Amino acid sequence: MKNLLFPVFLLFVAQTVLSQSTDSCSIYLKKGLEQAQAHLYAQASKSFDQAIQFNPDCIQAYVENGNVNLAMRRLNPAMSNFTRAYQLQPDNQEVIKALSTLYFNNRQFEKAIAMAQKCKSCGNADRILGMSYYNTEDYGRATQFLTRAVSENASDSESAYTLGRTYLELDNEKAAITQYQHSITVAPDRYEWIYELGLIYYDQNDFQNSQKYIQLAGQRGYFKTNDYYENLGFTMLYNGYKKEGLDTLNLVLEHKPNNKDLLNNIAYALYETKQYDDALNYYAKLLTLDSKDASALYMAGIVFQKKGEKAKGEKLCDKAIAMDPSLARNRQRRQVSMGL
């Protein structure tokens, strides 16, 4: 009889402890919810921790603990709580939604994609998927989801900008410009986007718009580095503002005196815009720095020929080719072009 009573007693004790644990879990869960409602997030988190200690399988405690940790910007504890909740209940949409955002914000894009694909209640699923695909360099899928994200929320400047970047990766500059225009209309203070738009126009040889947006970026707060002034200066030159362009480029030369690459690019831009005397001045500066610069000497010869001084120009080109025989290929290409 004693042997029979002992197991029964143990079962009774176990049931009592389980009941007390469940009751304690409910008490701390209720307390935590009240504290969270009063914005006492740190206290609420401690209460939810207590609830979990009494019942390690209490999904609601993990979810609520994750939410209050998010409110306190404690992302690692939030991630830990939502991850445990997901392990206990993989189809919980609130948990999936939270993890989608957490993985995305933590730049864990593969995991963000996996969660967003399962999320039925995520209003931003297309945004997360599109941006995550962009960051994993899957530009085809990025285009698909970002197009939907922009369509669903026209005020989402980040999605429009990222869609523009995606089109650049796909060599579709025209579509990229449309999205950049959209993004800076929604977010006119994003001067770095404005500057990028100016550079895209430059690559399209639309120097009027290029100058417009590069200058606008500077007005809105873009830090005016040497690169900024260099890009602006060349845009001005190609846009027909020779004095303003050279003045701007000379600012860069003050910071980078005798920079041969910059001098060469200025000389070539002046040559392309048919400012031949000015081009010769800059090729002369290059030859002063290095009298054996065969490329500068050859281009000086070409400029003289463009000015109508054919004999002088050909003589300089011949001299340059003698210094660097590979330059003869440039002459051959010009002859073929003229022959056609």
N, C-alpha and C positions, 0 to 999 in steps of 0.2 A: 504493500500500500504506500509505504514511504517512497519507493522508487517511482511510482506513478505520480505522486503529488509534486515531486521536485521539478520534472519537466513542465508541468502545468504552471507551477509558480514562476519558472523562468519565462514562459510565454507571456504570462500576465505582466511581469516586470518589463519585458521588451515592448509590449503594447502600450504600457503606461509611459515609458520613456519616449516612444515614438509619438504618442499623443502630445506629450509635453513639449517635444521638439517642434512639432507642427504648430502648436499653439504659440510657442515662443517666436517661431519664424513669422507667423502672422502678426504678432504684436510689434515686432521690430519693423516689419514691412509697412504696416500702417503708420508707425511713428515716422519712418523715413519719408513716406509719401506726404505726410503733413508738413515735415520740415522742408521738403523740396518745394511744396506749394508756397511756403513762406520765404523761399529763396535762401534758406539756410543749407546751402549745398554741401558744405564740408560735414556738417552734423548729419545730414541725410545720408551721405556716403557711408559714414560709420554705422549708421543704423542698418543700412542695406548689407554691409559686411557682416553684422551680427546675424541678420536674417539668414544669410548664406551659410554661416557657421552652423546654425541649427538645422538647415535644410540645404545641402549642397546641390540639390536638383531643382531649386526654386528658380524657374526661368524668369519670372517677373522681377525678382530681386536683382538678377544680373542685368536685365534690361534697364530698370530704373537706376541702378548704380552706374551703368554706362551713360545714361542721359545726364545725370548730375555731374559726372566727371567731364562730359563734353561742355556743360555749362561753365565749369571751372577751367576749361581749356587744358585739362589733364588728359592728353590724348592717349598715352600708353595705358593707363588704367582703364580708360573707356574702351580701347581696342581689346584689352584682355577680357573685360566683362562681356562685350558683345560676341567675342569669339567663343567663349564658354556657352553663352546662350544659343549660338548657332549649332554648336556640337550637340546640345541637348534637343534642339528643335530646328532642324535644317530648313523647314519650310516657313518659318516665322518671317513674315514680310517686313515687320518693323525692324527686325535684326538685320535682315538682308539689306534694307535701305540704308541703315546706319553704317554697315560695313562697306557698302559700295562707296559712300562718301569718304569714309576714313581711309580706305585703301587708295582712293584717288588722290586725296590731299597729301597722303604719305608717299605719293609717286610709286606706289606698287600697282602699276598699270595692268599687268596680267590678271592680278587678283581682282582689281576693280572691274575689269571686263567680265570676269566670271560671275561676279555678284550682280552687276547691272543687268546681265542677260537673264537672271532669275527674278529680277525685281518687277513685280506687277503693279506696285503702288508708287514707283519712283517717277515723279514728274520731270526729273532731270536725267533720266536714264540715257536718252539720246546724247545729251551733252557729255556725260561721263564717258560713254562709249566712243563718241567722236574724238574727244580730246585724248583719251587713252590710246585709241588706234593711231592718232597722229604721233604721239610720243613713242609708240612702238614701231613707227615708220610704215604702218599699213595705210597708205594714203588713199587707196580705193575705198576701203571701209570708212575711213575718217571722213571722206567727202560725203558719203551716204548719210551718216548719222549727224554730222555737223550741219548739213543742209536742212535736215529735219529740225534740229535744235534751233537754228536761226528762224525757221519758219514758225515754230511753236512760240518763240519768245524773241520778238524783234529787238527788244531792249538788251539782249544778252551780247554785250560788246565783245567779251572774251571769245565766245563761240564764233562770232563773225570774223574776228581777227585771226583765230586759229584756222578757220576755213580759208581765209586769204593766204595764210602761210602754206596750207595744204596745196592750194592751186599753184603756188610758186614751185613747190616740189614737183608738181606735175607739168611744169613749163607752160601753164596757162595764165600768163600775166594779165590778160584782159579780165578774166574772171576774178583774179586776185585783186586787181584795182577796185572792182565793184565792192568786194567785201571789206577792203581797207577803208573805202569811202564810208561804208555803212558803219564800221566800227568807230571811226573818229567822229562821226555825226552823233552817235550815241554817247561816246566818251571823249569829248573835245579836249580834255586835259591830258590825254595820253600822248604826250609830245613825242615819245619814242616811236609810236606807231605812225605819227605824222611824218617823222623823219624817214622812216622806212618807205613810206609811200612816195616821198620825194625821190628816193634812190631807185625805186621801181620805174618811175616815170623817166628818170635819167637813162636807165637801161633800154627804155622804149624810144629813146631819142626825142622825147617830148620835153624839151628843155624849159619851156614856159611853165608847165605845171611842176616840173622838178624844182625850179627856182622858187616857185610859189610855196610849195610845201616844206622845203628845207628852211626857208626863211620863217615860215609860220611855226615850225617846230622850235626854232630859236626864240621866237617871241613868246611861245608858251612855256619855255623853261628848259629846253634841251641844252645840256652843257656843251658849250662851244669849244670843242677840242680842235686840234690841228686837222683831224680828218673832216670835221664839220666844215671848217673854212676851206679846206681843199676841195671838197665836193661842191660847196657853194660857188667857189671861184670858177671851177671848170664849167659848172652849169651856166654861170653868167657869161663866160666867154662864148660858149656855144649858142647862147641865147642872144648874142649880139652886143652885149654890154662889156666891151673890151676894157675900158678904164676901170670900171667897178670890179671886173673879174681879176685883172692884174693886181689891183690894189689889195684885193682879198687874198690872192695867192702869195703876194709879197709878205703878208702877215705871217704866213706859214714859213716862208723862207727866212724870216727873221728868227724864228724858233729853230729852224733846221737849215742853217746857212750852208750853201754850196752842196745841197742835196742833189746829186746827179739825176736820180730818177725823177724828182719833181721838176727840175729844170728841163729835162728831156720831154716830159709830158706837157709842160707849158708850151715849149717850142713846137711840139707836134700839133697841139690844139690850135695854136696860132696859124700854123701851116694849113690845117684843115679848114679853118675859117677864112683863109686867103688873106691873112694879115702878114704878108711875106716879110716886110721890113722888120716887124717885131719878132717874127720867128727867127730871122737871121741874128738878131741881137742875142737871143737866148742860146742859139747854137754856138755863137761866138763865146758866150760865157762858159759853155761846156768845154770848148776847145782851149780856153784859157786855163781851165782846171786840169785838163788832160789833152795835150796836143796830139796824142796818139789815139784819140777816140775816133775810130774809123766810122762808126755809125753816125756820129754827129757831123763829121766832115761830109759823108755821103749825102745826108739829108740837106746840108747846107747847099751842096751842089744841085740837088733837086729843086730847092727853093729858088736858086738863081735862074734855073731853066724856066720855072714858072713865071719869073719876073721878066722873061724875054732875053736874059743874058745866057743864051744857050752854050756858047763856047766856054765861057768861064765856068758854068755849071758842070759841063761834061768833063772839064779838066779836073775839077775837084772830085767828081765821082770816080774818075780814073785813078786819081791819087789814093782815094779811100779804098778802092778795090785792090790796089797794089799792097796796101797795108793789111787788108782782110779780104782774101779772094772769095769768101762765101758771100760777100755783098753783090757779086756778079749776078747771082740768082735774082736779086731784086730788079736789076736792069732787064734781065731776060723776061721776067714776068710783065714788066711795063711794056716791053716791045710786043709781046704776044697780045696784051690787052689792046694796045693801039692798033695792031694789025687786024684784030677782029672788028 
